[in-house]
C-alpha cells in the first residue's frame, strides 16, 4: 500500500509542477498579458486560457495512464506543451480580437485547443 501511495504522490506532484510550468510558458507566449486581462474580467482571454489548460491536461491524463515511467510522462508533457503552443501559433491571427474581449474568437481558439488536446491524448495510447 505504501508503494501505491508513494507512486500516487510522485505522479500527482510531478503533474501539478508540469501544469504550472505549462501555464507559465503559455502565458508568456501569448502576445498579451494573460493574467492582467483575466484580472480585469476579460472573458475572452479566460476562455482561451481555460481551453489551453484543458488541452494540456487531457493528454497528461493519458500519459499518466499509459506510460510506464515518470520520465516517459514528462516527455509526453513536453510534447503536449509544444502541441498546445502550436495551436496558439496557428491561431495567432485571433490574438488581437481575444485581447479586445471578442468571445466568439476565444471560443474558436479554446475549442481547437481542447480538440487538439483530445487528439493528442488518444494518440498517446498507441
C-alpha positions in Angstrom: 0.0 0.0 0.0 2.8 2.4 0.8 4.3 2.0 -2.7 1.0 2.8 -4.3 0.6 6.0 -2.2 4.2 7.0 -2.9 3.6 6.5 -6.7 0.4 8.5 -6.5 2.1 11.3 -4.7 5.0 11.3 -7.2 2.8 11.4 -10.2 0.4 13.9 -8.8 3.2 16.2 -7.6 5.0 16.0 -10.9 1.8 16.6 -12.8 1.0 19.7 -10.8 4.5 21.1 -11.4 4.2 20.3 -15.1 0.8 22.0 -15.3 2.2 25.1 -13.6 5.2 25.1 -15.9 2.8 24.9 -18.9 0.7 27.8 -17.5 3.8 29.9 -17.2 5.1 29.1 -20.7 1.7 29.6 -22.3 1.1 32.9 -20.5 4.5 34.1 -21.6 3.8 33.0 -25.2 0.6 35.0 -25.7 1.1 38.5 -27.2 -0.9 40.0 -24.3 -0.7 40.0 -20.5 -2.8 36.9 -19.8 -3.4 37.2 -16.0 -3.8 41.0 -16.0 -6.5 40.8 -18.6 -8.2 38.0 -16.7 -8.0 40.0 -13.5 -9.8 42.8 -15.4 -12.6 40.4 -16.3 -11.7 39.8 -19.9 -13.9 36.8 -20.5 -12.4 36.1 -24.0 -8.9 35.7 -22.5 -10.2 33.5 -19.7 -12.0 31.2 -22.2 -8.9 30.8 -24.3 -6.7 30.2 -21.3 -9.1 27.6 -20.0 -9.1 25.8 -23.4 -5.3 25.7 -23.4 -5.2 24.3 -19.8 -7.7 21.6 -20.7 -5.9 21.0 -24.0 -2.7 20.3 -21.9 -4.4 18.4 -19.1 -6.3 15.8 -21.2 -3.0 14.4 -22.8 -1.4 14.4 -19.3 -4.2 12.2 -18.1 -3.5 9.8 -21.0 0.3 10.0 -20.3 -0.2 9.1 -16.7 -2.5 6.2 -17.6 -0.4 4.7 -20.5 3.2 5.5 -19.7 5.4 3.2 -17.6 7.7 5.7 -16.0 7.7 9.2 -14.7 10.4 10.2 -17.3 8.1 9.0 -20.1 5.2 11.0 -18.7 7.5 14.1 -18.5 8.5 13.6 -22.2 4.8 13.5 -23.2 4.2 16.7 -21.2 6.9 18.4 -23.2 5.4 17.2 -26.4 1.9 18.2 -25.3 3.2 21.7 -24.4 4.7 22.1 -27.8 1.4 20.9 -29.5 -0.6 23.5 -27.5 1.9 26.2 -28.4 1.5 25.1 -32.0 -2.3 25.7 -31.7 -1.6 29.1 -30.2 0.7 29.9 -33.1 -1.6 28.6 -35.7 -4.5 30.7 -34.4 -2.4 33.8 -33.6 -4.5 35.8 -36.0 -7.2 35.8 -33.4 -5.0 37.2 -30.6 -5.9 40.9 -31.0 -9.6 40.1 -31.1 -9.3 37.9 -28.0 -7.3 40.7 -26.2 -10.2 43.1 -27.1 -12.7 40.8 -25.5 -14.3 39.1 -28.5 -15.8 35.9 -27.0 -16.5 34.2 -30.4 -12.8 34.3 -31.3 -12.0 32.9 -27.9 -14.4 30.1 -28.2 -13.0 29.0 -31.5 -9.4 29.1 -30.2 -10.4 27.3 -27.0 -12.3 24.7 -29.0 -9.3 23.9 -31.1 -7.0 23.8 -28.1 -9.3 21.2 -26.4 -9.9 19.3 -29.7 -6.2 19.0 -30.5 -5.5 18.1 -26.8 -8.0 15.3 -27.0 -6.5 14.0 -30.3 -3.1 14.3 -28.6 -4.3 12.3 -25.6 -5.8 9.4 -27.7 -2.6 9.3 -29.8 -0.5 8.6 -26.7 -2.4 5.3 -26.2 -1.0 3.8 -29.4 
